[in-house]
Amino acid sequence: MSQFVQLSDYDASIHREILDALTRDDDTVVEICEDRAIAEMRCYLSKRYDCDRIFSASGDDRHQLVLMMVLDIAVYHIFCIHNPQKLSQIRKDRYERAVEWMKAVAREDISIEGAPLLPEEERVAGSTFRIRSNPKRVSHM
């Protein structure tokens, strides 16, 4: 289990009774979903940020915004185990918001204030030069 997320952190996102009912009191399911959420976040953040330092933090040293996003992703995965057809809209929205936030961080549109950056020489090559264009227009003939 990751030391980044504690079971008590879920209390701000989901009631303990609901979490226990969804996981059938099996904490290993929660651990698996946490690990998957952190792995998903690493894919987006590792280009610029020191993910080892971010996700090895514990207690008050954790970045609260990153923690919130990890919890939103993990809770989404926990709810999907139960019945993905009856997933509440708020859980879908929070997951989609977390993914959009991670995409914006990966595109370097936004940054995570206070999060440790990778040293300059370790950052992914090509991240300093970027080519963009306007969205493709629809042509009617």
N, C-alpha and C positions, 0 to 999 in steps of 0.2 A: 504494500500500500504506500502511496505517496504521502510524504509528511507535509506536503503543501496544503492538502485539504483535510480538515478534521470533520468527524461526524457531526459535531455541534455547529459547524458552519452552515449546514443545510437548514437549520432552524429559521434563518432569515428568508429562505426561498420556498420551503415546503414544510408542512406540519409533520412532526415525527410519526404520528399515527398513519398518515398517508404514505410516507416513505416506507414504513415497516410493512404496510399492507401490499405495496407494490413489489417489494423485494422479498416478501414472505419471511421477514426477520432474518434474511441471509445477508450479512454484511459483505460477503465476498462479491455479491452482485454490485454493490455500491462501489467497491474497490475497483472492479473491472471497468465500470462506467467512468470512474474518475481517471483511471489510467488511459482510457480511450480519449477522453476529453483533453487531457494534457498532451497526448500524442497528436491530436488534431491541431491543437494550438501551436505546438512546436513546429508543425509544417509551415505555418504562416509567419511565426515570429522569429525563427532561427536565422533568417536572412540578415537581420540587423541587431537582434538582442541576444544577450547571453542567457539562453534558456536554462542552462544548468544552474546558474545563480538564481534566476527567477523562481524556478520550481523546487529548489532545494531550501528555500526560505521557510521559516515556520513562525507561528505566533504573530506578533505585531510587525515583524519584518516583511511579511508578505505584502505584495502590491494589491490593494483592495479591488481595483478595477479588473485586474487579471483574475483574481479570485472569483469575482462575481461572474465573469464570463465562463470560467471553468465550471462553476456550479450550474449555470444556465445550460451549458452543453451536457453536463453529466445528468442533470434532472431530465432533460429531453430524452436522453438515451434510456434512462430508467423508465420513463413513461412509455416509451416505444416497446419495451419488453412486455408490458401489461396488455395493452390493446391499442395498436397504432391507429386503428380506424376511429377510435373515440378520443383521440388526443385533443386536449383543450387548445383553443386558439391562442391563448396567452403563452403556452409552452412553445408552440410553433413560432410565434412572433419573437419570443425572447431568443430562441435558437437562431432564427434567421438574422436577428439583430447582432448576435454575437459573431456569426459568420461574416456579415457585412463589415463589422468593426475590424475583424482580423484581416479581411481583404484590403481594407483601407490602410491598415498598418503595413501590410506587405507591399502595397503600392507606394508607400511612404507619403500618403496624403495626410495622415495624422501620425503622431508619435505618442508613446507611452511615457508621460512625464515621470521621472524618478526611476524608471526601469534601467537596469545596467545594460549598456551597449556592448557589443563585441568590439574588441580592439580593431582599429582601422585595417590592419593587414589581414584580419580573418574574415572580414565582411565579404559577402558573395561578390565575385567579380562581375562587372557589368551593371552594378546597381547605381553607379555614378552617372551613367549615360543612359538616357531613355528616349525612345522615339514614340511620339503620340500623333494621332490624327483625329479629325472630327469623325463623328459616327457616320456610317454609310447612309446616303440618302436613297430614297426609293424613286426610281425613274419610271415614269409612265410613258408608253409609246402610243 
